[in-house]
Amino acid sequence: MKDRYSSIILVREEDKVIHEDVEVDGSKAFWRDLVPRLKAERWLLGLTVLLAILATFAGIHFLIVLPFWIVLVAALLNRSAPASVILSPAKSVAVDGPTSDPLMPALNALDMPVLVVAADETVVFQNIAAEKAFGTIPPNTYLAARVRSPGVLDMVRETMATGKANQIEHTERLPSDAVYVVRVAPAEIGGEGRTRRIFLITFRDISQARRIDRMRSDFVANASHELRTPLASLRGFIETLQGPARNDLKAQEKFFGIMHEQATRMSRLVDDLLSLSRLELRSHIAPEDPVDLAPLLGHVRDSLLPLAKDLDVTVSLVVPDKPVIVQGDRDELTEVFENLIENACKYGQEGKKVDIILRGGEEGSQAEVIVKDYGPGIPAEHVPRITERFYRVNVEASRSKKGTGLGLAIVKHILTRHRARLLIHSEIGKGTTFTVRF
């Protein structure tokens, strides 16, 4: 029967020592504690060996060098000893009975990143969410070595000094932009006179809320700007008709035409805004009606032939012999392809041709619709943003072609509801290809 003994885990904080007896196997506990320390200090241990060899070669007797080397190695290994009862998940010791710490599984169950910091500003534990968000932080690493925000560090130190909880808003730039509400609060753990103070730092991700707020403010600003221009035009023409042009029939005819154009523009804008609002309300509900894409594309092409003729653009349609059925809403898909084909005709009219190709439909293959123009193309820096509301590559060209800046935003929202993807490929001077993949 193996000899067993009680190993003692020491927790030091502000000259307090807490003993926790855990019954473990002697040899296993020894090697389990020694091997990580050797790995942690392998470079310094190698350096001490090299210094001992150099000292021996320098003429110092081996028996004099050896005691100093042993003391140095012992100090290095003692420095790497575990300093907390709370351990990283990778370094934690499974202990049965009342001595097991319930804090670790409780924090690991949280979906927000949590760091547990000791009074000496070392990170003694991170939960699984924190490891995913910030990477692995070795136990007993100083907080300042991994958190480089002066605001967060000052807040933690203030809480350590005053004992009061604090929170600030913090923005992370790497690996991606993220905004967190960082809160630090003191906590007492342990019991029966063996308590110690730790500090919990929580990171609540509010990135999505900030993006929504920014989109909302941008939307209101852009919508106000788009409506302000036609309203100002209407007001100016009405004042002119009431004043200097009151009896000028020729000027009245001209102004009435412009006023009708501006009112129509506002009507289109309001219709598009209402359409976007309806789509957002139903974005979580995927349509389930079967829709055959071949006749739908034929209908859309026929409805846009007069516009294509006016722009001197040829629209060709290639569909397979077999039906291509997808789950969707016929009216919304019609709106998608009307927007894409109309944009191809308007903004790619220099190429004089627009190709519409329907592929897929066979069992196991994805259905996709390709709309390709041969116009001037879109610069690469604009491609990721052209589906944003009111985003225009060329503002004057868009307004001259009676665009509202919302067409592709509507397309994106409809395809999101249909669980479909919009792929955009463009080359300067060679045209643009929009691919809808179901």
Order of alpha helices (4+ residues) and beta strands (2+ residues): beta-beta-alpha-alpha-alpha-alpha-beta-beta-alpha-beta-alpha-alpha-beta-beta-beta-alpha-alpha-beta-alpha-beta-beta-alpha-beta-beta-alpha-alpha-beta-beta
